[in-house]
Amino acid sequence: MDPKLRSSTSNTPMKRKKAQTETAVSSLPPETLELIFSKLDRDHLKRVALVSKSFLSSVRSTVYLLTFSKYIPDTPHVHKLFDRFPCVKEITLSCQPTDHVLLAISNSKLSLKTLRLLKCPYNLQYGAILTLPASSRITSTLRCLEIECRGSGEAELSSFNPEQSIRFIQQFSSLRELELSYYRCWDDRLIQMTAPQLRNLRKLNLRHNEYLTDDTLAAISLYCIYLEHLNVGFCFQITPGGIAALIRSCKHLHSLDMPTFVIDDGTEPSIEQQCADPELVELMETISSCENLKHVCFGCFLARDVIFRTYAKSRPPLSTLAIYRDAFGYEDDSTDDSKFSMAGVSELVHACRGRLVQLSVDLPRSDQLGTQDREMSLLVARLPHLEYVRIVGSASSMDETLESMKRNCPLLKYARVYWNADGGSGVFRLGRSY
């Protein structure tokens, strides 16, 4: 065949169009490709990564989260992994981390923002908590640190060295969020020794740290004056006076999960006597006068009509509200619900003037169960902005409540509604868990 003819046939319009298309796609800036690929799910990203080296590079730049749940590779592979995904911002270690993992993170070029060390102290008992090099980038870039030891046994707790964790936390002076929940081995030294280095802290979660006292709150008030979120739920040694003092000091606080205040059962005071306690009166007056609070969680002792009605008088500007009736967040037939009623719950919710976006409430068992569903349906009908709702009821059904949610809550994204809770049956689910 004539070479000229061969050349002309190989340059057909279809092939020229294909070549132009490939050139157009490959000429896109990496930032544009990354933006496009960020909209794809994991399965599609795997296929796109096989197209070309430039696509593979762009796909790797869309990976922002690494989770190690079962296995952590050895040192060379860890370094390669971090080099391969240079844009990772969040790492979760829920299996056994060792020194080489944290050292690899500190020696990498990652601008890590979030680090989660879960299932501790089993993770930490082999010296994984260490002093990082002063030049480590993570000490200046990390904004969120979570260390959790949920479900740890006594043998594991005995091997845990809290001093190592305190020294580890002290290295991250730029932290904005610190979560240290479910620690049965912490005492007040935790905050007293770390708070001076955490003056930029905005969120602090100390849930289920049962040995913390008002001394912890005093240290927070002194050093963490910009704190916005505080969770001290189920911290049994904290007093109402300590919480009131903290609210007065932390002017930026707008989210508070209050502790479970322990009342001396030996004297068996009446509800009225308990609520007349000077420290509790001071606390309620302080909360009622705080216009910054947008979220409040009432639990166990504070789940009382007299508390709800006192707070309702201030017309609180809440957007999220949580009410738990049991001390440990699970159903307990021995819990006395005579302290609060649907009337008390309704009065507090109505006082929020329909602004609630999130509502989590355990309805009282001792109320007349025949009307509980109807009363809750009327309550939900006045909350058109609800996006998140969790309701635990003891009525035989919550059909009217569910129907009211469908009609009156067009913005709803997540819902969990339980009924016949004591019988262990009846649940409605909508959306993914938060």
ZAKOL-318949 format. One record per residue (C-alpha): residue in one letter; x, y, z. Coordinates in steps of 0.5 Angstrom, whole numbers, plus 500, padded with zeros to 3 digits. Example, Ala and Ser with C-alpha at 12.3 -4.5 7.8 and 13.67 -1.06 7.14 Angstrom:
% ZAKOL-318949
A525491516
S527498514
***
This chain:
% ZAKOL-318949
M500500500
D502507498
P505510505
K502516504
L495513503
R497509510
S498515513
S492518511
T488512513
S491512520
N489519521
T482518521
P477523524
M475518529
K482517532
R484524531
K478526536
K480520541
A487523541
Q484530542
T480527548
E486524551
T490530551
A484534554
V483530560
S491529561
S492537560
L487538566
P491541572
P492536578
E487540583
T482539578
L483532577
E483531585
L476535585
I473531580
F476524583
S474527590
K466526588
L467518586
D466512591
R472508593
D470502588
H471507582
L477510585
K480504584
R479503577
V481510575
A487509579
L489504573
V488509567
S495512568
K500514573
S498522573
F491519575
L494514580
S498520583
S491525583
V487519586
R492518592
S492526593
T484524595
V486520601
Y485524607
L484518612
L488512614
T485507619
F489501622
S484496625
K487489625
Y494490622
I500495622
P506494617
D513494619
T517500619
P519500611
H512499609
V509504614
H514510611
K512508604
L505508606
F505515608
D510517602
R504514597
F499518601
P502525602
C495528603
V493524609
K490529615
E487523620
I490517622
T486512627
L490506630
S485501633
C490495634
Q497495637
P501501635
T508501637
D514506637
H515505630
V508507627
L508514631
L516515629
A514514622
I508519623
S513524626
N518523621
S514524615
K512530611
L504529613
S501535616
L496531620
K490534623
T487528627
L490522631
R486517634
L489512639
L483507641
K482501645
C487503650
P491502655
Y492495651
N495500645
L500504650
Q503499655
Y509497651
G511504650
A508506644
I507513647
L514516647
T517523646
L517525639
P523529636
A522537637
S523538629
S517533628
R511536624
I506533628
T507537634
S505543631
T500541626
L496536630
R489539632
C485533635
L487528639
E483522642
I485517647
E480512649
C480505653
R473503653
G472496656
S479495659
G480490664
E483491671
A490487668
E490492662
L489498667
S495496672
S500496666
F498503664
N503508665
P499515665
E505519666
Q507517659
S500519656
I501526660
R508527657
F505525650
I499530650
Q504536653
Q507536646
F501538642
S501545644
S496547638
L491542640
R484544639
E480538641
L482533646
E478527648
L480522653
S474518655
Y472512659
Y479512663
R478509670
C486510671
W486518670
D485523676
D486530677
R493530675
L491529667
I488536667
Q493540672
M499538668
T497538661
A492544661
P498550661
Q500547655
L493547652
R491554652
N488554645
L483548647
R476549644
K473542645
L475537651
N471530652
L472527659
R466523659
H466517664
N473519668
E470517675
Y476520679
L476527676
T474532681
D473540682
D480541681
T480539674
L475544673
A479549676
A485548672
I480548666
S478555668
L485558669
Y488555663
C483554657
I479560657
Y477559650
L473552651
E467552647
H465544648
L466540655
N463533656
V464531663
G458526663
F458521668
C464524672
F461522679
Q466527684
I464533680
T460538684
P454543682
G459549685
G465546680
I461547674
A458553676
A464556677
L467554670
I461556666
R462563669
S470563667
C469560660
K465565657
H466562650
L462555653
H456553648
S456546649
L456542656
D454535658
M453535665
P456530670
T452525674
F452529681
V452524687
I447525692
D448521699
D442516699
G443515707
T439521709
E434520704
P432527702
S426529698
I427531691
E425538694
Q430538699
Q436536694
C434541689
A434546694
D441545695
P445552695
E450549690
L445546685
V441553686
E447557684
L448552678
M441553675
E442560676
T448560672
I446556667
S439560666
S443567665
C448564660
E446566653
N452562650
L449555651
K447552645
H447545648
V446542654
C445535657
F441533663
G443526666
C440522672
F440527678
L438533674
A433529670
R427532674
D421537673
V423542678
I430543674
F427543667
R422548669
T427552673
Y431552666
A425553662
K423560665
S430563662
R427561655
P434558653
P437559646
L438551645
S439548639
T441541642
L438538648
A439531651
I436528657
Y438521660
R434518665
D439512667
A446513670
F450509665
G446510659
Y442504659
E435501661
D435499668
D428497671
S430500678
T430507676
D425511679
D422516674
S417519679
K422525679
F420528672
S414527667
M412528660
A409535662
G416537665
V420535658
S414538654
E415545658
L423545657
V422543650
H417549648
A421554652
C427553646
R422556642
G422551636
R429552635
L432545637
V436542631
Q437535635
L433532641
S435526645
V430524650
D429518655
L421519656
P419517663
R417510665
S412512671
D408517666
Q401514664
L404510658
G397511654
T398518653
Q406518652
D405517644
R400522643
E404527648
M410526644
S407527637
L404534639
L411536642
V415533635
A410537631
R412544634
L420542632
P420543624
H428544624
L429537627
E435534624
Y437529629
V432525634
R433520639
I427518643
V426512648
G419511650
S416506654
A409506651
S407500647
S407504640
M410510638
D406510631
E403517632
T410520634
L413517627
E407520623
S408527626
M416526625
K414525617
R409530617
N412536621
C420535620
P422536613
L429537615
L430530619
K436526617
Y437521623
A432518627
R432513632
V425511636
Y424506641
W418504644
N416498649
A423499651
D422495658
G420489654
G426490649
S422491642
G420496637
V425500634
F425505628
R431507624
L432513619
G439515617
R446513619
S449513626
Y452520628
***
